[in-house]
Amino acid sequence: MRVVVKVGTSSLTRDSGAIDNGALVKLCAELADARAAGHDVVLVSSGAIAAGLPLLGFAERPRDIGTLQAAAAVGQPVLMEQFRSLLAGHDLAAGQVLLTPYDFGHRSQYLHARETLARLLDLGVVPVVNENDTIADDEIRFGDNDLISALVAHLVQAEVLVILTDTSGVFTADPRLDAAASLIEEIREVDAALEAVAGGAGTARGSGGMASKLVAARIAAWSGVRAVIAGAQEPDVVRRALTDGESVGTVVQPRAQRLSSRKLWIAFALRPSGRVVVDDGARRALVEQGRSLLPAGVRDVQGSFQREQAVEVVDDAGKVFAKGLAGMDAATLRRVAGRRSADLPEGTPHEAVHRDDLVLLPE
């Protein structure tokens, strides 16, 4: 079985922000057990910024990007050396792979990352993936390691994504605020209501929170990957997450209907550069008939985007229901919005978004 394990900052550090050696020892031992059981394992690890801040004399997490990037540059080698040393104690080699959403948003980079990770696994290496915080910008603030873990799970064709966090799983309410909150053991579909219950960031040291983990689980489900959200502190949590009949955390079941690699890339890896507002007729044509989006159905164009950049498709009520690659730039689409295909100027593309480049987003 091929497995991606994601661990967050709060699960690897103490309250002071320093690396928790005991947590690293436990994690690496469990990864080694999974390898010994015959599983290919990829680790997606946060923690570089938190590891670097104490070494730079910061007692609290600063807000400016420059300092966070400096902390990542200092903390990343410290964190990686810990993983290298601990995995070596189990006769395993660790390989560092630094990624950003850019690597998933450009097809050539995406394929290169796939080849690199596949070769590392073929060689018996445990790839340790982290967001490249040293050069990232707003990704630092949005905690994209949750997103990256789901995309990596698809990238390496994993069967299971294990998301380790500082809570025991997904609850019916925030257990920090509601004593009556109970653990949800299984989720068939991650919807907007469930994401709303999950709330915001979990701790001052982490940046993702449960909501981003549910988004990652939803991406995994649409990739045909089973996701398990569980507490990093649970005994044998990785083994239990991979064993049929064992109960740990919250299991998010994969969907029977899966997105292709290309459409998953469009839906979740590309950041939208604008929005296209469509009328009810166009919405029905896209959702019920699987048609392309034509300029005739476009009511409004928001943002400044180029051809083949990602755009969100929005209905009259303001709800985003699809995402795709623009068939023309924003300026051109504004000029031809509302026109029938027969009335378009010569040489103008007939599709605002072609159906092959369009993904209907889960409700």
WOHU-V56074 format. One line per field, one symbol per residue. burial: 1 if it has 16 or more other ideal C-beta (glycine too) atoms within 10 Angstrom, else 0. A space follows every 10 residues. Layout:
burial->???
//
This chain:
burial->0111111111 1110001011 0011011111 1111100011 1111111111 1111000100 1000001111 1111110011 0111011000 0101101111 1011100001 0011001101 1000111111 1111010011 0011111111 1111110111 1111111111 1000000000 0001001001 0001101100 0110111111 1111111111 1111111111 1101001101 1100000111 1101100010 1011111111 0101111110 0110110000 1111111100 1000100011 1111100000 1111111111 0110011000 0001000110 1111001111 010
//
